[in-house]
């Protein structure tokens, strides 16, 4: 469940508790707590995330490109995937190298 959905669900719960809170003090206290959490989640959603990316996985590919009668060149590709542990944003970093060079240092 993403942050926006959680906020929407909390707001719906607050509305449902509002009617019941008119009759019961305990329900009113619960509604006030849920409302406070919903409010602060909304504020947090508006702020920029200070990402803390965690490595998810890395894929490596190597292959020869077509030579058409010339010496074939080796192609190298490495893709690392990361996700932010705070907002769950994902990102990929891809490195490539082409030509006749040996395996790159970053491979």
Secondary structure as the mmCIF struct_conf table of DSSP 4:
data_model
#
loop_
_struct_conf.conf_type_id
_struct_conf.id
_struct_conf.beg_label_comp_id
_struct_conf.beg_label_asym_id
_struct_conf.beg_label_seq_id
_struct_conf.end_label_comp_id
_struct_conf.end_label_asym_id
_struct_conf.end_label_seq_id
HELX_RH_AL_P HELX_RH_AL_P1 UNK A 3 UNK A 21
TURN_TY1_P TURN_TY1_P1 UNK A 22 UNK A 23
HELX_RH_AL_P HELX_RH_AL_P2 UNK A 25 UNK A 46
BEND BEND1 UNK A 47 UNK A 47
HELX_LH_PP_P HELX_LH_PP_P1 UNK A 48 UNK A 49
STRN STRN1 UNK A 53 UNK A 64
HELX_LH_PP_P HELX_LH_PP_P2 UNK A 65 UNK A 66
TURN_TY1_P TURN_TY1_P2 UNK A 68 UNK A 69
BEND BEND2 UNK A 70 UNK A 70
HELX_LH_PP_P HELX_LH_PP_P3 UNK A 71 UNK A 73
STRN STRN2 UNK A 74 UNK A 84
TURN_TY1_P TURN_TY1_P3 UNK A 85 UNK A 87
STRN STRN3 UNK A 90 UNK A 99
BEND BEND3 UNK A 100 UNK A 100
BEND BEND4 UNK A 103 UNK A 103
TURN_TY1_P TURN_TY1_P4 UNK A 105 UNK A 106
#
